[in-house]
């Protein structure tokens, strides 16, 4: 369940960040930044708590790690784009 949430949030935050990168659509980064934070948070929670009930081994570690690292990278891109635009909506 958490792996699906990590993957979906990663794709959505990537789409919003890339769509908000051009000059005319920079306001989308105000949506992308919180979405990227949520992606990184879900990835972190998935790394810590998504375990198999019987063996207690981690499940979907690559997906959660991708969501955590990718969410932080996309967050820095979207925040940087917001700052480059003068923080104006």
N, C-alpha and C positions, 0 to 999 in steps of 0.2 A: 504494500500500500504506500509506504513512504518512498519507495523507489519510483513509483509512478508519479507521485507528487513532485519529487525532485526533478524528474525528466520533463514533465509538463511545464513546471515553473522555469526551468532552464531554457526551454525552447521559447516560451513567451517573453522572458526577459531579454533573450537575444534578439528576438524580432523587434521588440519595442526600442531597444538600444540602437540597433542598426537603422530602423525607420526614423529615429530621432536624430541621427547624425547629420543629415543635410541641413543647410541653413534655414529653409522654410519650415521644417518640421521639428525644430529644436525643442518645442514645448512638450513633445512626447517624452523627453528625458525626465520631466517631472513625474511622469507615471513610471518610467523605467527604473528610476533610482530606488523607490520603495519596493518594487517588484524584484529587483536584484538583491536587495537586503533580505527579502522573504526567501528567495532562492538559496542564498548562503545559509540562512538560519535553518531551513528545512534540510539542507545537505548536512549541516553540523548535527542536528538532532538525529538524522538517519544514521550517521556514522556512530553516534554514541549509543543509540537505543534500538536500532533495527537488528534484532538477533533472533536466531532460530530458537523456538521454545524448548526443544528437547536437548540440543547440543550446545546451545548458548554461543554458537559461532556467528560471526557477522554475516549479514546477507547484503548483497548488492553494494559492496564497498566501492567499486569503480564508479557506479552511478552517483552515489552520494558524494564522493570525492570530486567528481566532475561538477556537480551542482555547487559545492562549496567553493572550489577554486574558480570555476567559471563565473559564479555569481559575484565574487569579489572583483574579478577582472572587469566584468561588465559594469559593476558598480563604479569602479574608478573611471571607466570610459564615460559613463553617463553623467557622473558628477563633474568630471573635467569639461564635458561639453556644456553643461549648465553654467559653469564658471566662465567658460570662454564666451558664452553668449551674454554675459553681464548679469546673470541670474534674473533675467526678465522673462516673464511668461510671454 
